[in-house]
Amino acid sequence: MSIKVINPGFLSSIQDYGRITHASYGMSVSGVMDEQAYMWGNYLLENHFNAAALEIVFGSVTLEVLNDSVICITGADLDFKINNKRALTWHSVQVYQGDVLSWGVLKSGVRGYLCVKDGFETDVMFDSRSVNLRENIGEKIQANEVLKCSKSNDEINHFMAAKFIPNYEQALTLRILPSYQFNEFSLEQRELFFAQTYQISSANDRTGARLSGVPIAKTKSKMISEGISYGSVEIATDGLPIILLKDAPTIGGYPKIGTVFSLDLAKLAQKQMGDNIKFELMDIEQAQKQRAEFNKFFAIEY
């Protein structure tokens, strides 16, 4: 199967599970922002967990199907249609040569995913198909580009029950695991951090989400740069948090109050500027248990 890009939209790119083995070389983890929506799309197609998908931001994308295949649309509600008719999402769907797939106006969430049977067959770059524009690895999709994938007429009829489909309009509280620098913040600073409701600022992309709110004072104005991880919550010089996301650099010089639980970061990926965010502490044993269950269900090998 192949798909031709008619309208690429605002920021659509091929992503897989991520470039997770190259941090020692200074490369970002990259990969899909909403891990849960992506995993479900591949699961409903009986794909490998790492099959590459198209991540669509805000919609306004039009594609033409060049060969028959089976697809699954998950993530944000971007008014997905086939041949200008509303089509099923969170459900495996057979598409045929000549069909036009379109994503229109955003209704809820931010990022939608087009998963195809066996994944997109784009170039593997440093052990991943994930595009990282900040590091000049790959490019976002372009008009008239042809995205290659396998032709398929497999009889797949899997779907997610409506009651389990995520509600991206719900208020979001991010569970956070304290970092080794947690106790460098005073009790008053920590209480202010957890008591208030932050808003996502305009500085929100695949690199990180900068939050606005009441500043908390830092224990250090400067520190030597050190390794940082996906989900780290840095407190910048203005006393406000920055949550590091998939395309964040691998080192940083701000103190870190903690790290957001990885499965909650998928929910953050569906929030946009002005949305409210709160934090609460999470127990490490609980985080490890939930993560292990998730990895087992989706057969994640890392």
HELIX and SHEET records of a PDB file:
HELIX    1   1 ALA A   23  TYR A   25  5                                   3    
HELIX    2   2 GLU A   35  LEU A   44  1                                  10    
HELIX    3   3 LEU A  133  GLU A  135  5                                   3    
HELIX    4   4 ALA A  162  PHE A  164  5                                   3    
HELIX    5   5 PHE A  182  GLU A  184  5                                   3    
HELIX    6   6 LEU A  187  ALA A  195  1                                   9    
HELIX    7   7 SER A  262  LEU A  268  1                                   7    
HELIX    8   8 ILE A  284  PHE A  297  1                                  14    
SHEET    1   A 6 LYS A  85  ARG A  86  0                                        
SHEET    2   A 6 PHE A  80  ILE A  82 -1                                        
SHEET    3   A 6 VAL A 100  TRP A 103 -1                                        
SHEET    4   A 6 VAL A  61  VAL A  65 -1                                        
SHEET    5   A 6 SER A   2  ASN A   7 -1                                        
SHEET    6   A 6 VAL A 146  LYS A 148 -1                                        
SHEET    1   B 5 SER A  13  GLN A  15  0                                        
SHEET    2   B 5 ALA A  53  VAL A  57 -1                                        
SHEET    3   B 5 SER A 108  VAL A 116 -1                                        
SHEET    4   B 5 SER A  69  ASP A  77 -1                                        
SHEET    5   B 5 SER A  92  VAL A  95 -1                                        
SHEET    1   C 8 LEU A 172  PRO A 178  0                                        
SHEET    2   C 8 LYS A 256  VAL A 260 -1                                        
SHEET    3   C 8 SER A 232  ILE A 235 -1                                        
SHEET    4   C 8 PRO A 241  LEU A 244 -1                                        
SHEET    5   C 8 GLY A 208  SER A 212 -1                                        
SHEET    6   C 8 TYR A 198  ASN A 204 -1                                        
SHEET    7   C 8 ASN A 276  LEU A 281 -1                                        
SHEET    8   C 8 LEU A 172  PRO A 178  1                                        
SHEET    1   D 2 GLU A 226  GLY A 227  0                                        
SHEET    2   D 2 ILE A 251  GLY A 252 -1                                        
END                                                                             
